[in-house]
Structures are given as structure tokens and as C-alpha cells.
Amino acid sequence: SAGNVPQAWKEVVASTFSPRAVYYRRSKGYSDHDVIMAVLCVTMVDARSSGVIYTHDPSAPDSNDILVSAAWGLGVSVVDGSGQTDFARLCRKDMSFVAREVAVKESRLVLNHAEGGPGATTEGIVMERVPQAMQAEPCLDHARLLQLAAYGLKLEEHYGQPLDIEWAQDQQERLFILQARPLGVEQGPSAEGCALEPGESEPLHGREVVLRGGAMAAAGSAAGQAYILTSDHNLSAVPEGAILVARQTSPTYVPVMDRIRAIVTDVGSVTGHMASVAREFGLPTLVGAENATLKIEPGAEITVDATNRIVYRGIVPELIRDKPCVNLMKGSPVYKAAQEALKHMAPLTLLDPKAENFTPEGCGSLHDVIRFAHEMSMREMFKISDEMEDAEGAVRLRCGLPLNILVVDLGGGLTPTAPKKVVELEHIKSAPFQALLHGMTHPDIRWLGGVGVSLTGFATIMAESLLSDPNADGSMGGPNYAVVSDHYLNFNTRLGYHFAVVDSYCGPEINDNYIVFSFKGGAADIARRSRRASLIAQILKRLGFKMEVKGDMVRGEIKKYSQSDLKQKLDMVGRLLGAVRLLDMLLSDDGQIGWYVDEFFKGNYTFERVGDTGPAPEDKP
């Protein structure tokens, strides 16, 4: 009635900030300011039956089918999945029925026609029991289903895209189209025939089937422990990586979709709101399985094959595949803003510190500003300019390596008798730096010349040039910086075209000890550089590091080892720096990586084969 409009308006506007609406917006990259709730007041259809039409199957966009769901009364139960629904799948080519299922519908939502007295308040809708004779009857006869399908095709033709349509049939059996919105799937090429009913594959041989049937709401498969959701449970208790098994589909499950692997429900429709969101999240979902909450045991490990409508007991490895990452924010205001911001943040144009444009005015991005500030701060910190050579600061390390190493002592890193300008290995007191240098100066490490291959002539010249920075001053190449104390080291080295950083604390307290190793770059193409990164990661992983690899970038971390153990790790890291310096030029095939890793741990740091001066062989399967 008109008297209920103000309260109804408030409820609609307030729903903008319901927990699932807020979560959905944040997942999709929309801020609260991007959403304005419009409230449309329309005449309520006194529905005999209601439902939803999908003009395409969203789980199989290239199919030629139309999906229709229906329930007695108002369509709330169809959208939120709270009740059983009739379902029909029609072939758009000839309007034949591919599948038709009639559910037992025991309850329905209807308009409240009760007359209240003065001052009485009545609900706009009420739940009532469906008369026994109607419970197992279809909500729509054959003619009405065909009429609805024809309406769907006409609307799709008008809007030029697949649609999600809500409809209602009044007490006089007149059909109304309540709303139509984009279905959010790409329309595939038209097929000559119609798809067979999905999910008719036979179960995998030798695998125990717990459940078979239902409807695929979102394709895919996943495995994990079953979590049976009952009315006494709180959604916040659903654990990470669980398979959610529930009595019915519900939009309230949306906030947990980012931490579960699949959904199975007793009741629900593929045309419901939860099913739509599950497809957006790429979450395998099986609905309408009737007795899943009874057949699946709480905590049991199961594998859900939603595509073929089968639930297996235990983990089925052949069905578990890495899912492509779904970018839920693509196209959203946040996504577009981030893309625009990255244009001013990510590009790096200040590559050469010697170039004329290496100035504050030459900075065209945030990346440039950081690069410029880093270079200027390093120059200032180490006071390497000629006019400051007499000032206290960095001292040069002479250790038998063809590297220009400058050392800054924060306290206790050098012996008290260390010279002011040039120090030797014997003056290094820093525990982690001692260990790293011990590995770098290992007699079997070759810092000059090729590794794993005999190079002559022009090739030798090219190999040697890779060790020297093309913009460096002097024959020793560019500066390499070591900031040290008695138990601390930060070693920042630039070897030709790649960069490495070793940051470590190596003291008597085991809980304080760590090594962080970073490596990036090279002179070869990205494929070869990435292979060297993989090789480095495999070596460090054997040493106990926790590794992260992205392209040609490697980052490793190890913590809480004793001082003696950590010094051994640093020794091996020092050997690694010398051993892999030119390997990006040699790694032409992924199969070679394993051989180089094994040879490194055998102590063959030059990767030469006994009696053979040729390159290391590719691994053979």
C-alpha cells in the first residue's frame, strides 16, 4: 500500500550497505561512492508463478539452449535459492525440450491479502504451504514455456546480447516480463544442433562416487574437506580451502567465496543470484543435489566435479587443475584508476646514470624518481667523488676478485687496525661478510672467462664484457657496496647486466638470524634469464631457502638458523654469485637446469665436463 512506501524505500536504500553488497563491491573494485541506489516503485504482480529465463547457458556460452526456472508464487525463492524450482532446458533452434524437471514445491511466497484493523500493520508478503494437489505439478504448461522462451529470444534480439530475465504469471495466467539485464557471458557461435544435457559423463573408473546428480551452476572441479553448513553454524567459521555443503543456495554465501573451493547444495537453481556470483568467481558449484548434506560427511575429503555433476570420495588428482586467475576488478573504476596511475608510476626511462637526461627534470614517472634518488643517495653515502676522497666514509676492499667493492662500517665490521682507504680480507670482522667472501673467493670459482663452455676470439671478448658495467669508471667495473657491522651485512652488487643483493644478520641469537637474497637481470633474452632465475631458485631451495620467482627475478629468504649454519649458507651463496654470472647466455633449454644444479652441489662451479670442453648437454628424458 501507499502507506508502506516510506519504510520500503528505506529498506531498499539501506540494502546498499548490506554485508554481501559491500563485500561484492570491494571484490569487484567499486567504492561506495561509485554506487547510487535507485528505488523504482512499480505495481506488484499478484503472481501465481514466477521465475527466471537465461537466454544462454552461462556455464556453456557456446550452447544453443535457453534455461527456464519456475516456482509457485513470487520469484524470491528462485533468485535466492531458498526453495525447490521447476527447470526446463529448451533448444532455441526448434524449441524442443532438451531437459525438463518438475520439483516438489511445498511452500510459496504470496501477497498478503489479509485486512488489518485500524492501526494494524501487515506484512506485504507471507509464506504459505502449497496445496497438496499442486506441489508436484509443473508451474508452467508446455505452451507457456514456449511463450516465455519466445519472449526471451525477442528481447535478446532487441538488446543484442544474452539476457537474465525475471518473469511472473498472474492469477489470470497472463505472463509479465518484470526485468531484463545482461547475463554477462560472451555469446558463442551458433551451432547447428542443440547441446546434449550436460553432465552425462560416466564416473572415473576406480573412484568411489558419493553423490551424483543436481545441476551445474558453475563449471569446474575442486577438492578439499567438506564443511556442512547448518542453521547453527556461522559463516565466519567456514575454514580456508573448504568445500561448502549447504541445504540451499543463498546470496549470504558471497563473502566466503574467496576462501572456499567449491559449493554443493541440496536445493537451488542455476539461475539464482548465488549461482551467478559463483560463476563470476570461477567457483565450481553444484546445486539441487537433493541430499548432499546427508550423504557427505562433515570433514571428509571430497572432490567435486561440478561439470559432470559428480562428487567423489577422497582427492581425485586427475580432476584437480590450476584455475586461471579471475580478475574480478577488470573494467571497474578502481581497475581503470590503477591503470591510469601505473602510466605515471611504472615506466623507467632513467637507465643510464651517465646520460644527459639523468636529472630531476628528466624524471617522467615515480619509478624514475626512485631510480634517481637511489643513485644520488648511494653516491652521497659512499662519497666516491674525487673531491671527497679524503673524507671518512667508504673504504675499498682488495680481496683478489675483479670487483670494485666499497665497504661502509657501521661499527664492528672492520678490525680496529683497518686502513682508512684500502682494506684486505684480514681486516674484515663482520661474520656474515666473512662467510660470503669465503665463498666468493673459493679457489674453484672462476670470475673471469666463460663458464661451462670454451670461448675463443670474439666470443671471449663478449663474455668478458658482460662482467663489466658498460657505464663504469675504471677497469674493475661499477661499484659494489657492502654495509657491515659485527653481525650484519647488506651487500649490493652489480655484475655486468644483472644485480644481486644479500642482506643478512648472523649473530649468536638464533631467532634474530636471517638471509634475504635477491637477484635480477642479465644480458640474454628474457627466456634465458628466466631459466637462470629458476636454476638459482632450485639451488637456494636445496639450501633451505623459501623461494619466490617471477620471470628473471629471484627472491629467497631463510630464518632462524644458528650462526655457524648460517655462515655455511652464506658461503654457498658467495659461490653461487660467481658460478652463475654468465649462465643466462648458456641456458637454451629448460632440460639443462637440472644438470647445472646437480653439478653445483658436486663442486663443479665452472660446469665443465671431464675430458670434454664442449657445453653441458641437455638433459634427456
C-alpha positions in Angstrom: 0.0 0.0 0.0 1.0 3.7 -0.3 1.5 3.8 3.5 4.3 1.2 3.3 6.3 3.1 0.6 8.5 5.2 3.0 9.6 2.1 5.0 10.1 0.1 1.9 12.2 2.9 0.3 14.4 2.9 3.4 14.9 -0.8 3.3 15.9 -0.7 -0.4 18.4 2.1 0.1 19.8 0.5 3.3 20.5 -2.7 1.3 23.3 -0.8 -0.4 25.3 -1.4 2.7 24.4 -5.0 3.5 27.5 -7.1 4.2 27.3 -9.1 1.0 26.7 -6.0 -1.1 29.7 -4.2 0.5 31.9 -7.4 0.0 30.8 -7.8 -3.6 31.6 -4.2 -4.5 35.0 -4.4 -2.9 35.8 -7.6 -4.7 34.8 -6.1 -8.0 36.7 -2.8 -7.4 33.7 -0.4 -6.8 33.8 2.1 -4.0 30.7 3.2 -2.1 30.8 6.5 -4.0 30.5 4.6 -7.3 27.1 3.2 -6.4 23.9 5.1 -6.1 20.8 3.0 -5.2 17.8 3.8 -7.4 14.4 2.9 -6.0 11.8 2.0 -8.5 8.1 1.9 -7.4 6.1 -0.5 -9.6 2.8 -2.2 -9.2 3.2 -5.7 -7.6 2.1 -8.6 -9.8 -0.1 -11.0 -7.8 1.9 -13.9 -9.0 0.5 -17.4 -9.5 4.1 -18.5 -10.5 7.3 -16.7 -11.2 10.9 -17.4 -12.3 13.9 -16.6 -14.4 14.9 -17.1 -18.0 18.5 -17.3 -19.2 18.7 -16.9 -23.0 22.1 -18.7 -22.9 23.6 -21.3 -20.6 26.3 -19.2 -18.7 28.2 -22.4 -17.9 28.4 -23.3 -21.7 28.2 -20.0 -23.6 28.6 -21.7 -27.0 25.5 -23.9 -26.4 22.2 -23.3 -28.1 20.0 -23.7 -25.1 17.5 -21.5 -23.2 17.1 -22.1 -19.5 13.8 -21.5 -17.6 13.3 -21.8 -13.8 9.9 -21.5 -12.1 8.3 -21.7 -8.7 4.8 -21.2 -7.3 4.0 -17.7 -6.0 6.5 -14.8 -6.1 10.0 -15.4 -7.5 12.1 -14.7 -4.4 12.8 -18.4 -3.8 14.1 -18.8 -7.4 16.5 -15.9 -7.1 17.8 -16.6 -3.6 17.7 -20.4 -3.9 15.5 -20.9 -0.8 13.1 -23.3 -2.4 12.8 -26.1 -5.0 12.1 -25.0 -8.5 11.0 -26.5 -11.8 13.6 -26.4 -14.6 13.5 -26.6 -18.3 16.2 -26.5 -21.0 15.0 -25.7 -24.5 16.8 -25.7 -27.8 16.4 -22.3 -29.4 16.6 -23.8 -32.9 13.4 -25.8 -32.9 12.1 -25.1 -29.3 12.4 -28.8 -28.4 12.9 -29.8 -24.8 16.5 -30.9 -24.1 15.6 -31.5 -20.4 12.6 -30.8 -18.1 12.4 -31.4 -14.4 9.4 -30.8 -12.1 10.2 -30.4 -8.4 8.1 -30.9 -5.4 7.4 -27.4 -4.2 5.9 -27.4 -0.7 5.8 -23.7 0.1 5.5 -20.4 -1.7 5.6 -16.7 -1.1 2.4 -14.8 -1.9 0.9 -11.3 -1.4 -0.7 -10.8 2.0 -4.4 -10.1 1.3 -5.4 -10.1 4.9 -7.3 -7.0 6.0 -5.9 -5.3 9.1 -7.9 -3.2 11.5 -7.2 0.5 12.3 -3.5 0.9 13.1 -2.7 -2.7 12.2 0.5 -3.5 10.3 0.6 -6.4 7.9 3.5 -7.8 6.0 3.5 -7.2 2.3 4.2 -10.9 1.5 3.7 -14.1 3.5 4.9 -17.7 3.3 2.3 -20.3 2.9 2.0 -24.0 2.2 1.3 -25.0 -1.4 -1.9 -27.1 -1.7 -1.1 -30.8 -1.8 -2.5 -31.3 -5.3 -0.2 -28.6 -6.7 3.1 -29.5 -5.1 4.2 -31.9 -7.7 2.5 -30.1 -10.6 4.5 -28.0 -13.1 4.2 -24.2 -12.6 4.0 -23.7 -16.4 2.4 -25.8 -19.1 4.1 -26.6 -22.4 2.5 -23.6 -24.2 3.5 -21.1 -21.5 7.1 -22.4 -21.5 7.3 -22.0 -25.3 5.8 -18.5 -25.0 8.4 -17.5 -22.4 11.2 -18.8 -24.5 9.9 -16.8 -27.5 9.8 -13.7 -25.3 13.4 -14.3 -24.2 14.6 -14.6 -27.8 12.8 -11.5 -28.9 14.3 -9.5 -26.0 17.8 -10.9 -26.7 17.4 -9.8 -30.4 16.4 -6.4 -29.3 19.3 -5.8 -26.8 21.8 -7.7 -28.9 23.2 -9.8 -26.0 22.4 -12.8 -23.8 19.9 -11.8 -21.0 18.9 -12.7 -17.5 15.1 -12.2 -17.4 12.7 -12.3 -14.5 9.1 -13.1 -15.2 5.8 -13.6 -13.5 2.4 -15.2 -14.3 -0.6 -13.6 -12.6 -3.7 -15.3 -11.3 -5.3 -15.0 -14.7 -2.3 -16.8 -16.2 -1.1 -13.7 -18.0 2.7 -13.5 -18.4 4.7 -10.4 -17.4 8.3 -9.6 -18.1 9.5 -7.9 -14.8 13.1 -7.1 -15.8 15.9 -8.0 -18.2 19.6 -7.4 -17.6 22.8 -8.6 -19.3 23.7 -12.1 -18.5 27.4 -11.3 -18.5 28.6 -14.0 -20.9 30.0 -13.9 -24.4 27.7 -15.3 -27.0 29.4 -18.2 -28.8 29.0 -19.1 -32.4 25.6 -20.6 -33.3 25.7 -24.4 -33.5 23.7 -26.5 -36.0 22.2 -28.6 -33.3 21.5 -28.3 -29.6 23.8 -29.4 -26.8 23.0 -32.6 -25.0 22.1 -32.3 -21.4 25.4 -31.5 -19.6 26.9 -33.8 -17.1 26.2 -37.2 -18.6 29.8 -38.5 -18.4 30.5 -41.8 -16.6 32.3 -41.6 -13.3 36.0 -42.2 -13.3 37.0 -45.9 -13.1 38.1 -47.0 -9.6 36.8 -43.9 -7.9 34.0 -44.1 -5.2 31.1 -41.8 -6.0 29.4 -40.2 -3.0 26.8 -38.2 -4.9 25.6 -37.9 -8.5 23.1 -35.5 -9.9 21.9 -32.0 -9.4 22.6 -29.1 -11.8 25.9 -27.5 -12.7 25.7 -23.8 -11.7 29.4 -23.1 -12.3 31.7 -25.4 -14.2 34.9 -26.8 -12.9 36.3 -29.2 -10.2 37.9 -28.8 -6.8 38.9 -30.9 -3.8 39.0 -30.3 -0.1 37.4 -31.0 3.2 33.6 -30.9 3.3 32.1 -28.2 5.6 28.4 -28.9 6.3 26.7 -25.6 6.9 23.6 -25.9 9.2 21.4 -23.3 10.8 23.5 -23.4 13.9 26.8 -22.5 12.2 28.3 -19.2 11.5 29.6 -18.4 8.1 32.7 -16.9 9.6 33.6 -20.4 10.9 34.0 -21.8 7.3 37.7 -22.7 7.0 40.1 -21.8 4.2 40.0 -24.2 1.4 36.8 -26.0 2.4 34.1 -27.4 0.2 30.9 -25.7 1.4 28.0 -28.1 1.6 24.6 -26.4 2.4 20.9 -27.1 2.5 20.2 -24.3 0.0 21.8 -21.7 -2.2 21.9 -18.2 -0.6 23.4 -14.8 -1.5 24.7 -14.7 2.0 27.5 -17.1 1.0 29.1 -14.5 -1.2 31.5 -13.1 1.5 33.1 -16.6 1.9 33.6 -17.3 -1.8 37.2 -16.1 -1.8 38.3 -18.7 0.8 36.3 -21.8 -0.3 37.0 -24.2 -3.3 33.5 -25.3 -4.3 29.8 -25.3 -3.3 27.3 -28.1 -3.2 23.7 -27.6 -2.2 20.6 -29.7 -1.7 18.3 -27.1 -3.1 18.8 -24.3 -5.6 18.8 -23.1 -9.2 21.4 -22.4 -11.8 19.5 -19.1 -12.4 19.8 -17.9 -8.8 21.8 -14.9 -7.6 24.4 -17.1 -5.7 25.0 -19.2 -8.8 25.6 -16.0 -10.9 28.2 -14.8 -8.4 29.9 -18.2 -8.2 30.4 -18.1 -12.0 32.0 -14.6 -11.7 34.4 -16.0 -9.0 35.1 -19.1 -11.1 33.9 -21.3 -8.2 32.8 -24.8 -9.1 29.2 -25.1 -7.9 26.7 -27.9 -7.9 23.1 -27.1 -6.9 19.9 -29.0 -6.4 21.7 -32.2 -5.4 18.8 -33.0 -3.0 20.5 -34.9 -0.2 24.2 -33.7 -0.3 24.1 -32.6 3.4 23.1 -36.2 4.3 25.4 -38.2 2.1 28.6 -36.1 2.6 30.2 -36.5 6.0 31.5 -33.4 7.8 35.3 -33.0 7.4 35.5 -35.7 4.8 37.9 -35.2 1.9 35.9 -35.0 -1.3 36.4 -34.0 -5.0 33.5 -32.0 -6.6 33.2 -32.4 -10.4 30.5 -29.8 -11.0 30.8 -30.0 -14.8 29.8 -33.7 -14.7 27.6 -33.4 -11.6 29.6 -36.0 -9.6 31.0 -35.8 -6.1 33.8 -38.4 -5.3 35.1 -39.6 -2.0 38.7 -38.5 -1.4 41.1 -36.5 -3.6 41.0 -37.2 -7.3 44.3 -35.7 -8.6 43.3 -36.1 -12.3 40.4 -33.7 -11.8 42.4 -31.0 -9.9 43.9 -28.4 -12.2 45.3 -25.0 -11.6 42.5 -22.5 -12.3 43.2 -19.4 -14.3 43.2 -16.3 -12.2 39.9 -14.5 -12.4 40.4 -10.7 -12.3 37.2 -9.6 -10.7 38.1 -6.0 -10.8 38.7 -5.7 -14.6 36.7 -2.9 -16.0 35.8 -1.4 -12.6 36.5 2.2 -11.6 39.4 1.0 -9.3 40.9 -1.0 -12.1 40.7 1.9 -14.6 42.2 4.3 -12.0 45.0 1.9 -11.3 45.7 1.5 -15.0 45.9 5.3 -15.4 48.1 5.7 -12.2 50.5 3.0 -13.5 51.2 5.1 -16.6 52.7 7.7 -14.2 54.3 5.2 -11.8 55.7 2.1 -13.6 57.7 3.2 -16.7 61.5 3.5 -16.2 63.3 5.8 -18.6 66.3 6.8 -16.5 68.5 3.8 -17.3 72.0 5.3 -17.6 73.4 7.5 -14.8 75.8 9.0 -17.3 73.1 10.1 -19.7 72.3 13.8 -20.0 68.7 13.3 -19.0 69.7 11.7 -15.7 68.4 14.8 -13.8 65.5 15.7 -11.6 63.9 17.3 -14.7 64.3 14.0 -16.6 62.1 12.1 -14.2 58.9 11.2 -16.0 57.5 8.6 -13.6 57.6 7.6 -9.9 59.9 4.8 -11.0 62.3 7.4 -12.4 62.2 9.4 -9.2 63.0 6.3 -7.1 65.9 5.4 -9.5 67.3 8.9 -9.5 67.0 9.2 -5.7 68.7 5.8 -5.2 71.6 6.7 -7.4 72.1 10.1 -5.8 71.9 8.8 -2.3 74.3 6.0 -3.0 76.8 8.5 -4.4 76.5 10.7 -1.4 76.6 7.8 1.1 79.8 6.3 -0.3 81.4 9.6 -1.1 83.1 8.3 -4.2 83.6 11.6 -6.0 87.2 12.8 -6.4 86.7 15.9 -4.2 85.6 13.8 -1.2 88.3 11.1 -1.4 90.0 12.3 1.8 86.8 12.3 3.8 85.8 9.4 6.0 83.3 7.0 4.6 83.6 4.0 2.3 86.9 2.1 2.0 87.9 -0.1 -0.9 88.3 -3.8 -0.4 91.1 -5.7 -2.1 90.4 -9.4 -2.0 91.6 -10.9 -5.2 88.3 -10.5 -7.0 87.8 -8.5 -10.2 85.2 -6.4 -8.4 85.2 -2.8 -7.2 83.9 -3.4 -3.6 83.3 -0.4 -1.3 82.8 -1.1 2.4 81.0 1.1 5.0 81.5 0.0 8.6 78.5 0.7 10.9 80.5 -0.5 13.8 82.5 -3.7 14.4 82.5 -4.7 10.8 86.2 -4.0 10.3 89.2 -4.5 12.7 90.3 -1.5 14.7 93.6 -1.5 12.8 92.0 -1.4 9.4 93.4 1.2 7.0 91.3 4.2 6.0 91.4 3.8 2.3 92.0 0.2 1.2 91.4 -2.9 3.4 92.3 -6.6 2.9 90.3 -9.7 3.7 92.2 -10.0 7.1 90.6 -6.7 8.1 87.0 -8.0 7.7 85.5 -8.7 11.1 81.8 -8.9 10.1 80.6 -12.5 10.5 78.2 -12.6 7.5 80.6 -10.7 5.2 83.5 -13.0 6.1 81.3 -16.0 5.2 80.1 -14.5 1.9 83.6 -13.6 0.9 84.9 -17.0 1.8 82.5 -18.5 -0.8 83.2 -15.8 -3.4 87.0 -16.3 -3.1 86.7 -20.1 -3.3 89.6 -21.4 -5.5 87.2 -23.2 -7.8 85.2 -20.2 -8.7 86.1 -18.6 -12.0 85.4 -14.9 -12.0 87.0 -14.2 -15.4 86.3 -16.1 -18.6 83.4 -18.3 -19.7 81.7 -21.0 -17.7 80.7 -24.4 -18.9 81.9 -23.6 -22.4 85.1 -22.9 -24.2 85.1 -19.5 -25.8 87.7 -18.0 -28.1 88.1 -14.9 -30.2 85.2 -12.5 -30.4 83.1 -14.8 -28.1 85.6 -14.4 -25.3 85.6 -10.7 -25.7 81.8 -10.6 -25.5 81.8 -12.9 -22.4 84.4 -10.7 -20.6 82.4 -7.6 -21.4 79.3 -9.0 -19.6 81.2 -8.8 -16.3 81.9 -5.1 -16.6 79.3 -2.4 -16.4 79.2 -0.6 -19.7 78.9 2.8 -17.8 81.5 2.1 -15.2 84.7 4.0 -14.4 87.9 2.1 -14.4 88.8 -1.5 -15.3 87.3 -3.0 -12.2 83.7 -2.3 -13.3 81.0 -0.5 -11.4 81.0 -0.1 -7.6 79.6 -2.8 -5.4 78.5 -1.7 -1.9 78.9 -3.6 1.4 77.3 -2.0 4.6 78.6 -4.0 7.5 78.7 -4.3 11.3 79.9 -7.2 13.5 76.8 -9.3 12.8 75.1 -7.5 9.9 75.7 -7.3 6.1 74.0 -5.6 3.2 75.9 -6.4 0.0 74.6 -4.7 -3.1 76.4 -5.9 -6.3 76.1 -5.1 -9.9 77.8 -7.7 -12.1 77.6 -6.6 -15.7 74.0 -6.6 -16.6 72.5 -8.3 -13.5 72.0 -7.2 -9.9 72.2 -9.1 -6.6 71.5 -8.1 -3.0 72.5 -10.2 0.0 71.0 -8.9 3.3 71.9 -10.9 6.4 72.1 -10.8 10.2 74.3 -13.6 11.6 74.7 -13.4 15.3 74.6 -15.6 18.5 70.8 -15.3 18.9 69.2 -17.9 16.6 65.8 -16.1 16.4 67.5 -12.9 15.0 69.4 -14.7 12.2 68.3 -14.5 8.6 69.4 -14.2 5.0 67.4 -12.4 2.3 68.8 -12.9 -1.3 67.6 -11.0 -4.4 68.7 -11.4 -8.0 67.5 -9.9 -11.2 68.6 -9.1 -14.8 71.1 -10.4 -17.3 72.4 -9.9 -20.8 70.4 -12.6 -22.6 66.8 -12.7 -23.7 64.1 -13.0 -21.1 63.6 -16.7 -21.7 67.3 -17.5 -20.9 67.3 -15.1 -18.0 64.3 -16.8 -16.6 66.0 -20.2 -16.8 68.9 -18.9 -14.8 66.5 -17.5 -12.2 64.9 -20.9 -12.0 68.3 -22.5 -11.6 69.3 -20.1 -8.8 66.0 -20.8 -7.1 66.4 -24.6 -7.2 69.9 -24.3 -5.7 68.8 -22.0 -2.9 65.8 -24.2 -2.2 68.1 -27.1 -1.6 69.9 -24.9 0.9 66.7 -24.4 2.8 65.6 -21.0 1.4 61.9 -20.2 0.9 61.8 -19.0 -2.8 59.8 -16.7 -5.0 60.5 -16.4 -8.7 58.9 -14.0 -11.2 60.5 -14.0 -14.7 64.2 -13.2 -14.3 63.7 -12.0 -10.7 64.6 -14.3 -7.7 63.9 -13.7 -4.0 64.9 -16.1 -1.3 64.6 -16.0 2.5 65.9 -18.2 5.3 65.5 -17.6 9.0 66.3 -18.9 12.5 69.5 -20.9 11.8 72.4 -21.0 14.2 75.4 -18.6 13.4 77.6 -21.5 12.3 74.8 -22.9 10.0 74.0 -19.5 8.6 77.7 -18.9 7.8 77.7 -22.1 5.8 74.7 -20.9 3.8 76.4 -17.5 3.1 79.5 -19.3 2.0 77.4 -21.2 -0.6 75.6 -18.0 -1.6 79.1 -16.5 -2.3 80.0 -19.4 -4.5 76.6 -19.1 -6.3 77.2 -15.5 -7.2 80.4 -16.4 -9.0 79.2 -19.6 -10.6 76.0 -18.3 -12.3 77.3 -15.0 -13.6 77.2 -15.9 -17.3 74.8 -18.9 -17.3 72.0 -16.9 -18.8 74.0 -17.0 -22.1 74.1 -20.8 -22.0 70.7 -22.0 -20.8 68.9 -22.5 -24.1 66.6 -25.3 -22.8 64.7 -26.0 -19.6 66.1 -29.5 -19.6 69.6 -28.2 -18.9 68.7 -26.7 -15.5 68.7 -29.9 -13.5 72.2 -30.8 -14.7 73.7 -27.4 -13.7 72.0 -27.7 -10.2 73.5 -31.1 -9.6 77.0 -30.1 -10.8 76.9 -27.1 -8.5 76.4 -29.3 -5.5 79.2 -31.6 -6.7 81.5 -28.6 -6.5 81.8 -28.2 -10.3 81.4 -24.4 -10.2 82.8 -23.9 -13.7 80.4 -26.6 -15.1 83.0 -28.3 -17.1 82.8 -31.9 -18.1 85.8 -34.2 -17.6 87.5 -34.8 -20.9 85.1 -32.5 -22.8 85.5 -28.8 -23.5 82.0 -28.5 -25.0 78.9 -27.2 -23.4 76.9 -29.1 -20.9 74.5 -31.5 -22.5 70.8 -31.0 -22.4 69.0 -33.4 -20.0 67.5 -36.3 -21.7 64.2 -37.7 -20.6 
